[in-house]
Amino acid sequence: MENALPEKLKNFDRDMEQLLKDWNAPGVGVGIVVNDKLMFTKGYGYRDYEKHLPFTSTTLCPIASNTKLFTAVAAGLLVAEGKLTWDLPIRDAVPSIRFYNDVLNNSVTLRDMLAHRTGITRHDTVWYESDLSRKELFERLKYLDPKEPLRQTFLYNNLMYVAVGYLIELQTGRTWEEFVSERILNPLDMNKTVYTIADMLKQPDYVVPFTEKRDTSELYKLPYYEEMGGGAPGGAIISNIQDMSHWLIALMNEGTYLGRKVLPQHVLKATLEPAIALPNVLGETKGFWELIDGGYGMGRQLHSYRGHLLSRHGGNIRGFHSQISYLPLDGIGVIVFVIGNHCAALSDIISYAVYERLLSMNQTPWSERWLEVKQQEKKAGTAARSKANAGRVPNTHPSHSLRDYTGDYEHLAYGKLKIRLTGEQLQFTFHKLKFPLDHFHYDRFDTPDDECHGKWSVNFLTNPQGEVDKAVMSLDQADVLFTRMPEPLLPERLQQLAGTYETASRFKFHVVLRQRDNLYIVFPGNPDERLIHYKDLQFRTEKYSDVVYEFVEERGEINALKQRDSAGEYVFTRK
């Protein structure tokens, strides 16, 4: 194969130039590994489209989710040391981890987390464009409710990889970055590989994100995605073809690189073993049956590609796309880096074209297939956006003054949605996204349709008292409800509210402060009810939205508690 490579790649440069032209691609990098050597590497187009700087084998590029296999192997090193296990409940090793319910707490394993089979959907907006730390993301797992039973459905979930990265820190005292560098990158001489855009920009040779505008073929410069800190174990690694070839050589040779055993063979084998089946989506939806019988291991997929065993994984982050793959039984591996969201399919197209060339197969028309799909989707997207206001109800007005919508709204997993008023316009801030909000109809407000970030819609809800107290956004796979946050009451203030109160018929009950910041109504013979502060000295309970409890203060003394509901108002005297 090594000697035949030049002949098998005859006219490859010509075909690559045609692909870049057909796809309006800014730049592409390709590397080919045969057995244990990087036999071919070349860049096509530009790493910086604006400055016409060439794409080379040393051009640094975010590999996004191809980071996941590094995380899976790093966890496997701890399995080899007895600090973690693949198939026992992860809480046996790390008691601090919490999931949504006890079924998951008592069952979820490391393999479940790394194989995307927990039944929990992506929830990417929890971390997208946020500054949340890895620990904060780890602690939000308990708010993510499962949508499918455990181990029944493949549901891709970046947050599970973030959590595994934090598990590594808990078990070793080293950050995920430190552990991966010490145990994987350094032994593989991946000396140019980094974890942040800031570190990438310190180097002389790196990619610049350009992509095609939604409604035209014009290329424009994108902002880098730089908020990967907390989410790093799911997609932060930035590397080049030279460094990634060292990784691929180790994967293809049972953990051996330059004659040295760098990674345990049994760990690599475990990540390759299919843990959950993948549907034949391309065959069933498009009639493309070349890639079939998929299974996901841990950090990588296994398929049959035209009868050849294929290990692969893609990586996609704003502006950059990659495919790292190899044929385990044929000794061939391919690295592809692509600049441009509109031409992300090239990472697959080029990989398959290389394999078919080297295996002397006829070429599958992948480019023609996906170009047709791209053109259809682009046309459909333009048509859809032209009808964005089709459902708008004319001549409606907000139910409240704009100032009444302002405040901080919170979801325990997704964090804070901040609504402010600037002049006569509401402003929307969610994580690092900031946009004006325009009235659409009734209590719905929309952001502008941003070329990069798209359009965001917020629908405000009122409580039975007629106050704006919730906001709904369609995020990820479902509606997400954000609840208005009250001004916090200090523990000292809450303590003033605690005490004994008496009904009109002289039944006594207690208001008790627990854990310094939680008030409870304790009535003999009834379950304790937590009081939820929502404004001033007014509280609600978790059970009823139309019941309000208000403490009455006169001359600095709390002397009564009022209960208001649709039937009337009751006053309980403090004793």
C-alpha positions in Angstrom: 0.0 0.0 0.0 2.8 2.5 0.9 4.5 2.1 -2.4 1.3 2.2 -4.4 0.1 5.4 -2.7 1.3 7.9 -5.4 -0.4 6.0 -8.1 -3.7 5.6 -6.1 -3.7 9.3 -5.4 -3.2 10.3 -9.0 -5.4 13.3 -9.8 -6.3 13.6 -6.1 -5.1 17.3 -6.1 -7.3 18.0 -9.1 -10.3 16.5 -7.5 -9.7 18.4 -4.3 -9.5 21.7 -6.1 -12.8 20.9 -7.8 -14.4 20.0 -4.5 -13.3 23.3 -3.0 -14.8 25.1 -6.0 -18.1 23.2 -6.0 -18.5 23.7 -2.3 -17.2 27.3 -2.1 -14.9 26.0 0.7 -12.4 28.4 2.3 -9.9 25.7 3.2 -9.3 22.0 3.9 -6.5 19.9 5.3 -6.0 16.2 4.6 -3.7 13.6 6.2 -3.4 9.9 5.4 -1.9 7.3 7.7 -0.9 3.9 6.4 0.0 1.4 9.1 2.3 3.4 11.4 3.3 6.4 9.2 1.8 9.6 8.0 2.2 9.0 4.3 0.4 12.1 2.9 -0.5 15.5 4.2 -1.6 18.6 2.3 -3.7 21.7 2.6 -6.1 23.0 0.0 -7.4 26.5 -0.2 -6.6 28.8 2.7 -6.4 28.7 6.5 -7.2 32.4 6.4 -9.5 33.1 3.5 -9.2 36.9 3.8 -5.4 37.0 3.9 -4.9 34.0 1.5 -2.6 32.2 3.9 -2.1 28.6 3.0 -3.5 25.6 4.9 -0.6 23.3 5.9 0.1 20.1 7.9 0.9 22.3 10.9 -2.2 24.5 10.7 -3.9 24.3 14.1 -7.7 23.6 13.9 -10.3 22.9 16.5 -11.2 19.2 16.3 -14.4 19.7 18.4 -16.1 16.4 19.3 -13.1 14.4 18.2 -11.9 15.4 21.6 -14.3 12.8 23.1 -12.2 9.8 22.4 -9.3 11.5 24.3 -11.7 11.8 27.3 -12.9 8.2 26.9 -9.3 6.9 26.8 -8.3 9.1 29.7 -11.2 7.6 31.8 -10.1 4.2 30.6 -6.6 4.8 32.1 -8.3 5.3 35.4 -10.3 2.1 34.9 -7.0 0.3 34.3 -5.8 1.7 37.6 -8.9 0.6 39.5 -10.1 4.1 40.2 -13.1 3.8 37.9 -15.1 0.9 36.3 -16.8 0.7 33.0 -19.9 -1.1 34.0 -20.7 -0.6 37.7 -22.8 2.4 38.8 -20.6 5.4 38.6 -21.7 6.5 42.1 -19.8 3.5 43.5 -16.6 5.3 42.6 -17.8 8.9 42.8 -20.6 9.3 45.4 -21.0 13.0 44.7 -22.5 12.5 41.3 -26.2 13.1 41.1 -28.7 12.4 38.3 -32.4 13.3 37.9 -33.8 10.4 39.9 -32.7 7.4 42.0 -33.2 5.0 39.0 -30.4 6.8 37.2 -28.4 7.4 40.4 -28.3 3.7 41.1 -27.8 2.5 37.6 -25.8 4.9 35.3 -22.3 3.6 34.5 -19.2 5.2 33.0 -19.9 3.3 29.8 -23.5 4.7 29.7 -22.2 8.2 30.0 -19.5 7.8 27.3 -21.8 5.8 24.9 -24.6 8.4 25.0 -27.1 5.9 26.3 -28.3 7.5 29.5 -31.7 8.5 28.0 -31.0 12.2 28.6 -31.1 14.5 25.5 -28.4 17.0 24.6 -29.3 20.1 26.5 -26.4 21.9 24.7 -27.8 25.3 25.6 -26.9 24.7 29.2 -23.2 25.2 28.3 -23.4 27.0 24.9 -21.9 30.5 25.1 -21.7 30.3 28.9 -18.9 30.8 31.4 -20.1 27.9 33.6 -17.3 26.0 35.3 -16.9 22.2 34.8 -18.0 21.8 38.4 -21.1 23.9 37.9 -22.0 21.9 34.8 -21.4 18.6 36.7 -23.8 19.8 39.4 -26.5 20.5 36.9 -26.8 16.9 35.8 -29.4 16.4 38.5 -31.8 18.8 36.8 -31.8 17.0 33.4 -34.8 14.7 33.2 -34.5 11.6 31.0 -36.6 11.4 27.9 -36.0 7.7 27.2 -35.3 4.6 29.3 -31.6 3.9 30.2 -29.7 2.0 27.5 -32.5 1.9 25.0 -31.8 4.9 22.7 -28.7 6.7 21.4 -29.0 10.3 22.6 -25.9 12.3 22.0 -25.0 14.3 25.1 -22.0 16.6 25.5 -22.7 17.2 29.1 -21.9 13.6 30.0 -18.4 14.0 28.6 -18.1 17.2 30.6 -19.1 15.2 33.7 -16.6 12.5 32.9 -13.9 15.1 32.6 -14.8 16.4 36.1 -14.8 12.8 37.4 -11.2 12.5 36.2 -10.3 15.6 38.3 -12.1 14.3 41.3 -10.3 10.9 41.1 -6.8 12.3 40.3 -6.6 15.8 41.7 -5.5 16.9 38.2 -7.7 18.9 35.8 -8.9 17.1 32.7 -6.4 19.2 30.7 -3.5 18.3 32.9 -4.3 14.6 32.9 -4.8 14.4 29.1 -1.6 16.3 28.5 0.5 14.2 30.9 -0.9 10.8 30.0 -1.8 11.1 26.3 -0.5 14.3 24.5 3.0 14.4 25.8 3.8 10.7 25.3 2.5 11.0 21.8 4.7 14.0 21.1 1.6 16.1 20.3 3.6 19.2 21.2 1.6 21.8 19.2 -1.9 20.7 20.5 -3.7 23.1 22.8 -7.0 23.5 24.5 -8.1 27.2 24.0 -8.5 29.6 21.1 -6.3 32.1 23.1 -3.4 29.6 23.1 -4.0 28.8 19.4 -3.7 32.4 18.5 -0.3 32.6 20.0 1.0 30.2 17.4 2.0 31.3 13.9 -0.2 28.8 11.9 -3.9 28.5 12.7 -7.3 28.5 11.0 -9.7 31.5 10.8 -13.4 30.8 10.7 -15.3 31.7 7.5 -18.6 30.4 6.3 -21.2 31.1 3.6 -24.1 33.4 4.3 -27.4 31.7 4.7 -29.1 33.2 1.6 -26.2 33.9 -0.7 -22.8 32.3 -1.6 -20.9 35.2 0.0 -18.2 34.1 2.6 -18.0 36.0 5.8 -15.8 35.9 8.9 -17.3 34.2 12.0 -16.3 34.9 15.6 -14.3 32.1 17.2 -16.2 30.0 19.7 -14.1 30.6 22.8 -16.4 29.5 25.7 -15.2 25.9 25.8 -13.6 26.1 29.3 -16.2 24.2 31.3 -17.2 22.0 28.4 -13.6 21.2 27.3 -13.8 17.4 27.8 -16.5 17.3 25.1 -14.8 19.3 22.4 -11.9 21.7 23.3 -8.8 20.1 21.7 -7.1 22.2 18.9 -4.6 20.3 16.9 -3.0 19.9 13.5 -2.6 17.1 11.0 1.0 16.3 12.1 0.0 15.9 15.8 -3.3 14.1 15.1 -1.4 11.6 13.0 0.5 10.5 16.1 -2.9 9.9 17.9 -4.2 8.0 14.9 -1.1 5.8 14.6 -1.5 4.8 18.3 -5.2 4.0 17.7 -4.4 1.9 14.7 -1.5 0.0 16.3 -2.9 -1.1 19.6 -1.5 1.9 21.5 2.0 1.7 20.1 3.7 4.9 18.8 7.3 4.9 17.5 7.9 1.5 19.0 6.7 2.5 22.5 3.5 1.2 24.1 1.8 4.5 25.0 -1.8 3.5 25.6 -3.1 0.2 26.9 -4.5 -2.0 24.2 -7.4 -3.2 26.4 -8.5 0.4 27.0 -8.6 1.2 23.3 -10.4 -2.1 22.6 -13.1 -1.2 25.2 -13.7 2.2 23.5 -14.1 0.5 20.2 -16.7 -2.1 21.4 -20.2 -1.1 20.3 -22.2 -0.2 23.4 -25.4 0.8 21.6 -26.8 0.4 18.1 -27.1 3.3 15.7 -29.9 3.4 13.1 -29.2 3.3 9.4 -30.3 6.9 9.0 -28.7 7.6 5.6 -30.0 4.4 4.1 -33.5 4.7 5.4 -34.0 8.4 4.7 -31.8 9.0 1.6 -31.2 5.6 0.1 -27.4 5.9 0.8 -26.6 2.3 2.0 -22.8 2.4 1.8 -22.5 3.2 5.5 -24.5 0.7 7.6 -24.8 -1.3 10.8 -23.5 1.4 13.1 -22.7 1.1 16.7 -21.3 3.7 19.2 -18.6 2.6 21.5 -17.1 5.3 23.8 -16.0 8.4 21.9 -16.2 6.7 18.5 -18.5 4.9 16.1 -18.0 1.6 14.4 -19.6 1.0 10.9 -19.4 -1.2 7.9 -18.4 1.0 4.9 -18.9 -0.9 1.7 -17.9 -4.1 3.5 -14.9 -2.6 5.4 -14.8 -2.1 9.1 -14.7 1.6 9.9 -14.0 3.5 13.1 -14.8 7.2 12.9 -16.0 10.3 14.7 -16.9 13.7 13.6 -16.2 17.1 15.2 -18.3 20.2 14.6 -18.0 23.6 16.2 -18.8 27.0 14.9 -16.8 27.4 11.6 -14.8 24.2 11.9 -15.5 20.5 11.1 -13.3 17.4 11.3 -13.4 13.7 10.7 -10.9 11.3 12.3 -11.3 7.8 11.0 -9.5 4.5 10.1 -10.2 1.1 8.7 -8.9 -1.3 11.5 -8.5 -4.3 9.2 -6.9 -2.4 6.3 -4.3 -0.3 8.1 -5.5 3.0 6.6 -6.5 6.2 8.5 -7.7 9.6 7.3 -7.7 13.0 9.0 -9.8 15.8 7.5 -10.1 19.4 8.7 -12.7 21.7 7.0 -13.3 25.4 7.4 -17.0 26.5 6.8 -20.3 25.4 8.2 -21.8 25.3 4.7 -19.3 22.7 3.6 -19.1 20.5 6.8 -20.1 17.5 4.6 -16.6 17.6 3.0 -15.1 15.9 6.1 -17.1 12.8 5.3 -16.9 13.2 1.5 -13.1 13.4 1.4 -12.6 10.6 3.9 -14.7 8.2 1.9 -13.1 9.3 -1.4 -9.6 8.5 0.1 -10.6 5.1 1.3 -12.2 4.2 -2.1 -9.1 5.3 -3.9 -6.7 3.3 -1.7 -8.9 0.2 -1.9 -9.3 0.5 -5.7 -13.1 0.9 -5.4 -15.3 2.9 -7.8 -16.0 6.4 -6.4 -19.3 6.9 -4.7 -20.9 10.3 -5.8 -20.9 11.6 -2.2 -20.2 15.2 -3.3 -23.0 15.3 -5.8 -25.4 13.8 -3.3 -24.6 16.2 -0.5 -24.4 19.2 -2.8 -28.0 18.5 -3.9 -29.0 18.2 -0.2 -27.2 21.5 0.6 -28.8 23.4 -2.2 -32.3 22.1 -1.3 -31.9 22.9 2.4 -30.5 26.4 1.6 -33.4 27.1 -0.6 -35.9 25.8 1.9 -34.2 27.9 4.7 -34.5 31.1 2.7 -38.1 30.4 2.0 -38.9 29.6 5.6 -37.3 32.8 6.9 -39.4 34.8 4.4 -42.4 33.5 6.2 -41.2 34.0 9.8 -44.1 36.3 10.6 -46.8 34.2 9.0 -48.3 33.3 12.4 -48.3 36.7 13.8 -51.6 38.0 15.2 -51.9 41.7 14.1 -52.8 44.6 16.3 -52.0 43.0 19.6 -50.2 44.7 22.5 -48.2 43.4 25.5 -50.4 42.8 28.6 -48.1 44.9 30.8 -45.9 47.9 30.5 -42.4 46.9 29.2 -40.9 47.6 32.6 -43.0 44.8 34.2 -41.2 42.2 32.0 -37.7 43.2 33.3 -35.9 41.1 35.8 -33.8 37.9 36.1 -35.5 34.6 35.2 -33.9 31.3 36.2 -33.9 27.6 35.3 -31.9 25.4 37.5 -30.1 23.7 34.6 -30.0 26.5 31.9 -29.2 29.3 34.3 -30.3 33.0 34.0 -32.3 34.8 31.4 -31.9 38.5 32.0 -34.5 41.0 30.6 -33.6 44.7 30.8 -35.2 47.9 29.4 -33.1 50.3 27.4 -35.1 53.3 26.4 -38.3 51.9 25.0 -36.9 48.5 24.1 -36.4 45.3 26.0 -33.0 43.7 25.9 -32.3 40.0 26.1 -29.2 38.5 27.7 -28.7 34.7 27.9 -25.2 33.4 28.8 -23.1 35.6 26.5 -25.8 36.3 23.9 -27.2 39.8 24.0 -29.9 41.0 21.6 -32.8 43.5 21.6 -36.3 42.1 21.9 -39.1 43.2 19.7 -42.8 42.7 20.4 -44.2 39.9 18.2 -47.7 39.5 19.5 -49.5 39.3 22.9 -46.7 38.5 25.4 -44.2 37.1 22.9 -41.0 39.0 22.0 -38.3 38.0 19.5 -34.7 38.8 18.9 -33.5 39.8 15.4 -32.7 36.9 13.2 -28.9 37.0 13.5 -26.8 35.5 10.7 -24.6 33.6 13.2 -26.8 32.9 16.2 -30.3 32.8 14.6 -33.5 34.0 16.2 -34.6 33.5 19.8 -38.1 33.9 21.0 -39.3 34.6 24.5 -43.0 34.1 25.6 -43.8 35.6 29.0 -46.4 34.1 31.3 -48.5 35.7 34.1 -49.5 34.2 37.5 -53.0 34.1 38.9 -52.3 37.5 40.5 -51.7 39.0 37.0 -48.0 39.5 37.4 -45.4 38.5 34.8 -43.5 35.8 36.6 -42.2 33.2 34.0 -40.6 33.1 30.6 -40.7 30.2 28.1 -38.1 29.5 25.5 -37.8 26.6 23.0 -34.3 25.3 23.7 -32.7 22.0 22.5 -35.5 19.4 22.5 -38.3 21.0 24.6 -39.8 24.2 26.0 -37.7 25.5 29.0 -39.5 27.4 31.7 -37.6 30.2 33.4 -39.0 31.5 36.7 -38.6 35.1 37.8 -36.1 35.5 40.6 -37.2 37.7 43.5 -34.8 40.0 45.4 -33.3 37.6 47.9 -34.1 38.0 51.6 -31.2 37.7 54.0 -31.3 34.9 56.6 -31.7 37.5 59.3 -34.8 38.9 57.6 -36.2 35.4 57.2 -35.6 34.7 60.9 -37.9 37.7 61.7 -40.7 35.9 59.9 -40.4 32.7 61.8 -42.7 32.2 64.7 -46.1 30.9 66.0 -49.3 32.0 64.3 -52.9 31.4 65.2 -56.0 31.0 63.0 -59.4 32.7 63.8 -60.5 29.5 65.4 -57.4 29.5 67.6 -55.5 26.7 66.0 -51.8 27.3 66.3 -49.2 26.6 63.6 -45.5 27.5 63.1 -43.4 29.1 60.5 -40.0 27.6 60.8 -36.6 28.6 59.2 -34.4 25.8 58.1 -31.0 25.7 56.5 -30.8 29.5 57.0 -32.8 30.3 53.8 -35.9 28.1 53.7 -39.2 28.9 55.5 -41.8 26.2 56.1 -45.3 26.3 57.4 -45.6 23.5 60.0 -49.2 22.7 60.8 -49.9 19.7 63.1 -51.3 16.7 61.1 -50.2 18.1 57.7 -47.1 17.8 55.6 -44.7 20.7 56.0 -45.0 23.2 53.2 -42.1 25.2 51.9 -42.7 28.9 51.3 -41.2 30.3 48.1 -40.4 34.0 48.2 -41.4 35.9 45.1 -41.5 39.6 46.1 -41.5 41.9 49.1 -42.8 39.8 52.0 -45.0 37.7 49.8 -44.5 33.9 49.3 -46.1 31.1 47.4 -46.1 27.3 48.0 -45.0 24.6 45.5 -48.6 23.2 45.4 -50.7 26.2 44.5 -49.9 29.1 42.2 -53.1 31.0 43.2 -52.4 31.1 46.9 -50.2 33.9 48.3 -48.9 34.2 51.8 -47.9 37.7 52.9 -46.3 38.7 56.2 -47.7 41.9 57.7 -45.1 44.3 59.2 -46.0 47.3 61.3 -43.4 49.6 62.9 -40.7 47.1 62.3 -42.6 44.2 63.8 -44.1 41.1 62.1 -47.5 40.8 63.7 -49.6 38.7 61.2 -49.6 36.4 58.2 -52.2 36.8 55.5 -53.3 34.0 53.2 -55.0 35.1 49.9 -56.6 32.9 47.3 -59.6 33.1 44.9 -62.0 32.6 47.8 -60.8 35.5 49.9 -58.2 36.6 52.5 -57.5 35.0 55.9 -55.4 36.7 58.6 -53.4 34.7 61.1 -52.2 36.5 64.2 -48.7 36.1 65.4 -48.5 34.9 69.0 
